């Protein structure tokens, strides 16, 4: 499972469900719209502190950002 892609998908889905634009999240979180776009596209590798702060901006638990959504390919161990 690619965690960057998972977090990006979850973040984008939750943001859209809440009717927020990337710019709205930028205002709430202090992270730039470019950073948020990169996150949603699986290009960013956020720290746990960043995940927590972004979750607060979306008013969800940080766990919601890392919960598997069933769309990722399982990694071989």
Residue pairs with C-beta under 8 A, 6 or more apart in sequence:
1 68
1 72
1 73
1 74
1 75
2 42
2 72
2 73
3 66
4 42
4 43
4 44
4 45
5 42
5 72
6 66
6 68
6 69
6 72
7 39
7 42
7 46
7 51
7 65
7 66
8 39
8 40
8 41
8 42
8 43
8 44
9 40
9 42
9 69
9 71
10 64
10 65
10 66
10 67
10 69
11 36
11 39
11 40
11 54
11 58
11 65
12 40
13 69
14 58
14 60
14 64
14 65
15 21
15 22
15 25
15 40
15 58
18 58
18 59
20 28
20 58
22 33
22 36
22 37
22 40
23 33
25 31
25 36
25 54
25 57
25 58
26 32
26 33
26 36
28 57
28 58
29 36
29 53
29 54
29 56
29 57
30 53
31 50
31 53
31 54
31 57
35 44
38 44
39 46
39 54
46 54
48 62
51 62
51 65
51 66
52 62
54 65
55 61
55 62
55 64
55 65
58 64
